Amino acid sequence: MSQGTNFVDYVKISCKSGKGGAGSAYLHRDKKTAMGGPAGGDGARGGHVIVKGNAQLWTLLHLKYRKHVFAGDGGAGGATLKSGKTGRDEILEVPLGTVAKDAETGEILFEITEDGEEQILLPGGKGGLGNAHFKSPTHQTPRYAQPGMPGEEAWRVLELKVLADVGLVGFPNAGKSTLLSVITAAKPEIGDYPFTTIVPNLGIVAYRGHQSFVMADIPGIIEGASEGKGLGFRFLRHIERNAVLLFMVPADTPRSIKEEYDILLAELTAYNPELLQKPKVIAITKTDLLDDELQQEMLAQLPKGIPSIFISSIANKGLMELKDMLWKAING
């Protein structure tokens, strides 16, 4: 199974939390007391539907076929102040970077960012109070108790934003997949046409002294992606989670390097201006065909104030220097 079919970054699930148990209206009885005071226990809350972060997961694939999630109902209160049993919680484990939304309104409910973090997606109904709570000086033997509250039912969306240290940004033929396949263990599909990379490919880049960082090949941007053209928004959201943006511009671009960089930057800015705050590095790719003179000419075209480097993934040129540059940007 290729990573493309393995990677699921969006699921829509029908959730139902458990209803609360009813309180008990029991009146105390024993050998000496035919009709004593109120001694009914409380009903328990219904089960929550909970979302829990799991750092070992990187896709929502395991939830793709779970269309319905039902938590358990709370138990009713018993005699002699005995409380009911709490309803069974239904726990959905998700990768870090998962956002929960209301499917109807699109409202963001919360985001899971830490391993073991738990958030309630749909709360269980409250349990009813037993009759012992309703005793008063004027009413010694209340014969009523509260019913439990109903659970909730709603459609929820879970959406994954990829967490990576470096996000590769560039047009479809910029050499992103080739770079990833050379400097990480990832095996992305490689092709020079738009949307070869239909999902983000993640790879671990080994660095000096047994250190490493995560690189994500984000599907090629086409002009107008921020307006939802092509596969726009779905992919741009992955870029939000990356610490450093590596802009990749091929040496054989028909535009100038600065022009291509400006178009990429404009797309990202239109989608989310905060992306401009992220550290940026520019890599000119496919430079195995350049001579020194041509490289010097290109150097003059590069945007000022942004670290840049000439690389060739095929010829293994400049890759260690690129890793050094990225490491510095990640930890800067």
N, C-alpha and C positions, 0 to 999 in steps of 0.2 A: 504494500500500500504506500503510495507516495505521500510526501508531507502534505501535498495539496488536498488529498482526500481526508487526511488525518486531522487537518487543522480546522477547527470549528470555532469561530469567534462571536457567534450570535445564537442564542436560543430563546424561544418564547414558551413559557410553561404556565399551565393552568394550576393555580395553587389553592388549597383549601386548608385553613387551620382548624384545629379541633374545637368543639363547643365545650363550655365550662360545665362541670357537674353541678347538679342541684344540691342545695343545702338540705339537711334533714330536719324534720319537725318532730323528732322523737321526744317523748316525755319519760323521765326516769322512772323505772319500776324495779322493785326487788321484793323479797319476801315480806318486808315490813311496810313497803310503800306501794300502794295500788296505783297511785297517780302522783308522781313527784314533779319536780321542776323541769324546765327545758334542758335537754342534754343532747340535742342534735348537732352532729359535726358539720363542718363546712365542706362544700363541694370543691373539687380541685380545678385548676385552670386547664383549658384545653391545650393540646400540643401546638407549639409554634412551628412555622416553617422558617428555618434558619439557614443563612449562607455563611460558610466557613472557609477562610483562606488556607490554601495548601500549596506551599512553595515547590512541591514536587510535580505539580500539574502545570501544563503549558497550553492546554486547549480545553474547550468546553465539549469536546467530542462525547464524553461519557454521559452528558445530559441531553444529547441531541434527540434521543428517542424516548425521553421521559416527558411525555406530554402532560401528564397529570401527577400532582404531588398532594397527598392527603396526610395531614398529621392526625394523631389519635385524639379521641374525646376524653375530657376529664371525668374522673369517677365521682359518683354522688357521695355526699357525706353519710356517715353511719351513726349508729347509736353510741351512747356514752362518749360524746364529743370526738368521735373518731372521724378524721378528715378523709376525703376521697383521695384516690391515686391520681397524680398528675398525668395528663395526656401525653402520649409519646410524641416527642419532637421529631420533625423530619429535617435532617441536616443535608444540605447540598454543598459538597466541597467544590471549590472553584480555584483557578489560578490567581495569583496576585495580579492586580490591575483589572479585576472584573468590576464592572459598574452595574448596579441594579436599577431598573427603571420601571415606572408604571406604564404598562403597555397601551393604556387608553390615552393618557395625557402626555407621555414622553418625559414626565418629571423624573429627575435623577433622585433616587432615594438614598443611596450611599455608594461608596466605593471601597473595595477590599484591597488593602495595600500591605498587610502584614501576615506572616505565617501564623495560623491559629486564631486569627481575628474572627470574631463571630458577630453577625448583625441579624436582627430579626426581619425577615422579608414579609411575613404576615403573622401578627400576634394571635395566639389562641384566646378564646373567650374566657372571661373571668368566671371563677367558680362562685356559686351562690353561698350566702352566709346561712349557717344553721340557726335554729330558733333560739339557741342560748344567747345570741347577740341582741335579741329583741326583748329580753326580760327587763322590766322596770318596776319601781316600787308600786305602781298602780296596776301593772299587768304582769303577774307572777308566772303565768303559764301560757305564753304565746304558743299557739298551735300552728303557726305558719313559719315558713323559711323562704329564702330567696331562690328562685330558679337560676340556673347557670346562664351566662350570656352566650349567644350564638357565636360560632367561629366566623371568620371572614373568607370570602371567595373572590379571587381576582386573577387576571392574567398579569404575569410579570415577565420582563425581558432582562436577560443577563447578557452583557456585552463585554468583550475582552479588548483591552488596549494592551498591546505588547509592551512588556518591560524590558528594555535593553539599554546597554551603556552607549552604544553607537547606532544611529539610524542612518542608513544609506539613502541619499536623496538624489534623484537624477532622472533623466528621460529614459525610456525603455532600452535604448541601445548603449547606455553609458558604461556598461561593463560591471554593473553591481553584482550580478549573480556569479560572474567569473571570479571577481575578487573574493567573494564569500567562499566559493568552492576551493580557492587556492589557500586562503589563510585560516580557514576553519575546517571542521570535520563535516560541515553541512554539505549536502549534495543537491543543490537546487537545479531545476531544469534551466537550460541556457538557450536563448534564442534572441534574434535581433528584431523582434516584432513587439508591438505594444501588448502588455498584459501576459507576457510569458509567466511572470510571477503573479499568480492570482491570489496568493496569500503570502503574508510575510514569512520569509525563511529566517530561522534563527541559527546562529552558529557561535561556538565558543572559540575565541581567539586565544591561543596559548601565548604568554608573554614571558619576559625574562624572570628567572628565579621562581619558576612554578606558579607565577601569577597568571590571571586570565581575565578577559572581559567578554561581554556578550554583544554580538553585532547582529542587527536585523536588516535584511534586505527588504525594503518596503517597496511594493509594486510601483512601477514607473509612473511618474506623474505625467499627465498630458495637460497642455494649457487648458484652463477651464475646469480643472478638477475641483477647485474650491466652489464652483457653482453646481457641483454634482455631475459634471460631464464624465463620460467613461465610467469608471468605478469609483470616482472621486472621494466622497466623504468617508466611505467605509475604510479606505486606506489611509487617508490623511489623519484619522484619529489615532492610528498607531504611532505616528510621529510625535504626538504630544507627550508620550511617555519616555522618550529617549533622552539621555543626558546630553549627548553631543551629536550634532548633525554633520555628517560627512557628505559634502556636495561633490558629486562626481560628474565631470564634464569630459567627453571624449576629445582627444586631440584632433579628430577628423570632423568635428562639428562644423556644419555649414555657416553657423553664426560665429560671432566672436565669443571668446570664453566668458567675458564679462556680461555679454548680452544673455547668454544661456543661463548664467548664474542668476542674473536679475529676474529672468522669467520664473525660475524655480522659486526664488525668494518671494516674488510677488504672489505666487500661488499659495505658499505657506502663510504669508501675511494676511491674505484675504480670508483664509480659513480661521486663523487664530493669531492675532498680532503678538501674543506672548511668546510665540515660537522664536521671535527675533532675539529674545533674551538668552537663548541657549548658545553655548560655545559652538563655533563653526570651524570646519576645516575644509579646504578645497583640494581635491585630487584631480589632476589632469591625467586621464587614463589613455591606454593604447599608445604609449609614447615610445614603444620599441622602434617605431619607424622614423622618429624625429632625429635630425642631426643637431649638433650643439647650436648652430646659428639660428635654426628655426625655434629651438627651445628658448633662446634668449629673446627672440621676437615676441613669443607668447608670454614670456615672463612680464614684459612691459604692459600686456593687456590685463593682467590679473587685478581683481579688486584689492584696494589697499587695506592694510590692517587685519587681514585674515590669513592665518598660517596656510601655506599652500605647498604642494609637492607634485612632482612628475613621477608617475608610476606606470609599470606594465605588469599586469598579473601573469601574462603568458611568459614573459622573459624574466619574471621574478625581480623586477627592477624597482628599487625604492620602497619595498614592502616593509622591511625592518624599520626604516626611518619613519614610515607612515604609522606603524604600531607605536613607536616612541612618541610621535606627535599626538596621537589619539590618547595614549595613556596619560600624557601631560594634561590634555584638555579635560579628561574624565576626572582627574584628581586635582585639578587646578582650583 
